[in-house]
Amino acid sequence: MDYDVLIIGAGPVGSYLANLLGRDFKVAVVEQRTSFGGKACTGIIGAESYEMLRLPGKAIINKFRGASFYSKIISFEISRKEPQAYMVDRKILEKELAQRAVKKGVEYFLGTKFLGFKNGRAVLQRFNERFEIEAGFYVGADGVNSRVAKEISARTDAEFLGGYEIEIVGNFEKTDFVEVWVNKEINEDFFFWVAPINESLARVGTIGRLDPLFKFLRMRGLKETKIVEFKTGTVALGIRKPWIKGNIALVGDAALQLKPLTAGGIAYGMLCSHALAYSLINGRTRDYEKLCKDVKKEIAFGLRARRLFKYLSQEQIEHIFEILSTREARQLIEEVADFEEHAKTIKALIKHPKLLAKVLKVTPMIIRYLL
């Protein structure tokens, strides 16, 4: 079996890329799972990105127009009139993208494991059968623990952390707001989130270790016995390179195209899919990484911001929350905030003379990490 492009991984990014290439190339997608969905993923994507990427409307299960931020002792809200982000059903999203790709002629091999490359061919196993596929170009869209990345000896400098998310029954009155809780005394690795699906069901999660999640549930007044779904996974916050070597490329989580401050990767992976598709269609694959320069800059800035977060004590975070909760800061955030471009919001805050002066009193290290 010969193809122009073989994509390894049928997650949202792999299938999205298949859609972009399906009209111009003979494309196949290999997926180890036998069905779509199932990964621990809150599935929140910026509304503007969602519309621009032309993702399926039927996958949207809720819309958020704001966020409520909580530290140990301070809280504030950021909101707009129109929805700023959508929550999606991951299974529906992946299946819809796969159906679109199949209609364009893309062929899928589900329940098929990628074992490695041999003499320029992909060695695969489906149930008890081993076989090989030869393609002109190979794409690894197979997640943070990418086998394709290992095959090209990609270097990784990243934190590998556990991701934990539950769906839980409770009382969630503000269904158009996401809750973000920052308390390093409970979890020093990351924040907690509460993302309502509706008034009685929400996705709650964190990154790092599992036990802080249950401590948070008790603090938030939610009962473990009301959990109706539990998912785990791995996130990698850092850098993996190269993204392309010869006729093999990495995209999405496999390339660590994730936002370091939220660990979200769907939008970044899809934006880089456009860059890879453009490079392939125009026969200039060496341009792939260059065309992803904006995503690379966002990731680099996000990693610096994450290092600052890890440095801060909870007491310093309380002082920063006090600054951010001021009317002046909230108005600035509401004016410039971009769901996918965290650097835009943070830079606007630190370029504001009065706000910068206040933050520098809390920690002059902001100069080292962000300026």
Buried (B, 14 or more C-beta within 10 A) or exposed (E): BEBBBBBBBBBBBBBBBBBBBBEEBBBBBBBBBEEBBEBBBBBBBBBBBBEEBEBBEEBBBBBBBBBBBBBBEBEBEBBEEEBBBBBBBBBBBBBBBBEBBBEBEBBBBBEBBBBEBEEEBBBBBBEEEEEBBEBBBBBBBBBBEBBBBEBBEBEBEBBEBBBBBBBBBBEBEBBEBBBBBBBBEBBBBBBBBBBBBEEEBBBBBBBBBEEBBBBBBEBBEBEEEBBEEEBEBBBBBBBBBBBBBEEBBBBBBBBBBBBBBBBBBBBBBBBBBBBBBBBBEEEEBEBBBEBBEBBBEBBEBBBBBBBBBEEBEBEBBBBBBBBBBBEEBBEBBBEBBBBBBBBEBBBBBBEBEEBBEBBBEBBEBBEEBBE
